Amino acid sequence: MPQPKAPTDLLAFVAVLVTGIALLLIGVPPESLAIVVVALAGLYGAWVGTGGRPRR
């Protein structure tokens, strides 16, 4: 199992968290925000390579 890129993961986490808080503060409904978060989580998972077949 490859080691995650800790600084990149932390930066991505903080960026998504700050974006979510900002969107809630400007009045975006939580239902719409949930859709965006699920889509971003899927894209991030594909970028890091989680959930795929294990390589030999």
N, C-alpha and C positions, 0 to 999 in steps of 0.2 A: 504494500500500500504506500503510495507516494505521500510525502509530508506536505501538508497544505502550506501555501504561501502566507504566513502569518500577517505581515504588514498589509498585503493586498486584501486578505479576508477582513481584517479589522477596518480598513479604509472603506471597503464595500459595505460592511455592516453599518458603520457610522453614517455613510452617505444615504443609505436607504432609510435609516432611522430618522435622520434630520429631514429628509424629503417628506416622509410620512407625517411627521409632526407639523411641518410647514403647510402641507396640503390640508390637514385637519384644521389648522388655525385660520386658513383663508376660506373655510366653509365647504370643502368637498365632502359629500356624504360618505360615511364609513363603508357603505356597500360598494361604492365605486372604487374606493381606496383598496378594498380587499381584492378586487379583480386585478388591479395594477400590481399589488404585492405578489399575488400568485404568479402572474406572468413574469415579473422580475425574478422571482425565486427560481422558476423553471429555466430562464435564460442563464442565470448564474450557475445553476446546477449543470447545465450543458457545457458552460465554459470551463468549469473545474473538472468536469468529467465524472461526476458521481452518477450512480445508477446504471452504468453500462455493464457490458460483459467483462468479467475479469480477464486481464491479459496474462499470458504465460511468460 
